[in-house]
Amino acid sequence: MKIRTMSWLALLAGCLLVAGAGVALGQEEASPSGESPSPAAEDSIGEPASFAGSELVIPAPAPPFDPDTATEAYLARLSPEEKTRSDRYFEGGYWLELWGLLYGLGMAWLLLGTGLSARMRGLAERVTRFRSVHTALYSIQYVLVVALLGFPLTVYRDYFREHQYGLATQSFGPWLGESLVALVLVVVFATVFVVVIYGIIRRAPRTWWLWGAGVGLVFLIFLLLISPVYIDPLFNTYTPLEDESVRDPILSIARANGIAVDNVYQYDASRQTTRISANVSGFLGTMRIRLNDNLLNRCSLPEIKAVMAHEIGHYVLNHIYESIIFFAVYFVVAFAFFRWAFDRALARWGARWQVRGIDDVAGLPLLVAVLLVFFFVTTPIVNTYIRVNEVEADRFGLNAAREPDGFAMVAIGLAEYRKLDPGPLEEWIFYDHPSGRARVRMAMQWKAEHLDELDER
């Protein structure tokens, strides 16, 4: 699903020539005197000696490939100005996470503390006597009010800030139009979700949190299933990739790793962003291999292969199914925390907020506020889980594509909007992908272990 849709709802860029000395096997050169040179006339890595007049000149041995030195050389490709800009953008995201939490809590307080939430519930109750319809009407009101209150932060974060750093290409009108489409989707999915959750709360007041976690997981799976086919095409045009020189190597990597596909799709992300992106998304019958036109236009074939092998790795390593298991447990803990926190908040402020009980939909802002706190506090846990999967996909991609320099160049390219070299604690808390330094170092270590094979290509 597109980033903007997810925000409303809740890799790899040039290729260096491989360095390495060629090996001359069984080759002899005649000396000026007609005698064959002695074995000492060859250097330690097998390069033939050369002669200048009557003086023997032996070339200096090529230095051994050092992953650390190669890593530093790649990192040095980013100028100090580019690094400062990247760091500033990424570190600003830390503050946006905090402001997003505070903004969300402020909206919850406004809805509850002013009695607006209770009045919205009252309006829904005057329309019909059916409680499920009450819930649906309240949910629609809630999403629209929150979207309106949150619009200043949303437009700064997703539009003005992206343009400030040169990462967006879309003018305000089209951006707003797509945001409204995303809002309609949120209204629909959120309303169905809220109706089901509150229906469960009313029918199972003691165990609703377990059932609620199950509903959350079902919705996640549903979105994964329908997103590639029905949601993503609302924001971009997807067409089969016609360029055989790019398509065939991607399909070869996929088939060699057990993915029976016959097509790759490209989409027109350049009308919205400058970011490169690709994914192998969906599962069962909705799986699609897709890459955006920025990746096609800005990257060489080795880089594209490195990116797509990484994405294929996610699919082959069953990260989709592992994530379903992870989030099943995560949702159970989240809803258990919500039940605990909601009961205590309701006992203290429920009468003032005019919230009758946990089954009263007027308490929805409190539910959202509690979950916002939970998600914020557990950010390092979720990031670590995702980052481990990304490392696994990186390693898979290096072995499948065998393009370490392409991989490293994409990691450098992603420094347009990802801080390249964070501290260990910073990476653990804020990074849901390995840092650029870690990725380049991984690629150079892989290269060091496969130099002979790379030289033979």
Number of C-alpha atoms within 10 A of each C-alpha: 17 15 10 17 19 11 11 17 14 8 26 32 25 20 18 12 7 14 11 15 14 13 12 12 9 5 7 13 13 9 14 12 8 8 9 12 17 9 10 9 18 16 15 12 14 14 19 20 18 15 13 7 8 9 9 13 12 15 14 11 12 13 8 8 16 12 19 14 12 18 20 13 11 19 22 12 13 17 10 10 9 13 21 12 18 21 20 15 19 19 17 12 15 13 11 15 14 12 13 18 16 15 16 20 19 15 17 21 17 14 24 24 16 12 16 15 26 22 16 20 22 14 15 21 17 9 11 12 10 10 16 16 15 21 26 22 20 26 26 18 19 22 18 15 14 15 16 11 15 15 12 10 14 19 16 13 15 16 19 14 16 19 16 11 14 14 16 20 16 17 12 11 9 12 17 14 12 15 19 14 13 21 19 15 16 21 20 14 14 18 21 16 18 19 21 17 20 22 18 19 19 13 11 13 13 10 13 20 23 16 16 23 22 17 18 19 20 14 15 14 17 12 16 19 19 16 18 22 16 11 18 16 14 13 20 17 12 20 13 12 17 13 9 10 9 17 17 16 18 24 21 15 19 23 13 11 15 10 15 10 13 12 16 20 17 21 22 16 21 18 15 16 16 19 20 24 20 23 19 21 21 22 17 6 7 14 19 17 23 23 25 20 21 20 25 17 10 15 22 17 19 24 28 29 26 31 33 27 32 30 27 26 27 21 23 17 14 12 17 17 13 12 14 15 12 13 19 19 14 18 19 19 16 20 22 18 15 21 18 11 15 20 13 12 12 19 10 11 13 18 11 12 20 19 22 14 15 20 17 17 25 28 24 23 21 23 18 15 21 22 17 17 16 16 16 14 11 14 18 19 15 19 19 19 15 18 19 14 21 20 17 16 23 26 17 21 26 24 16 21 23 21 26 31 25 29 33 31 28 28 28 27 23 21 22 22 20 24 23 24 16 19 8 9 10 12 19 18 16 19 21 20 20 23 23 24 21 18 26 29 22 22 26 24 18 18 23 17 12 13 14 13 10 16 13 7 6
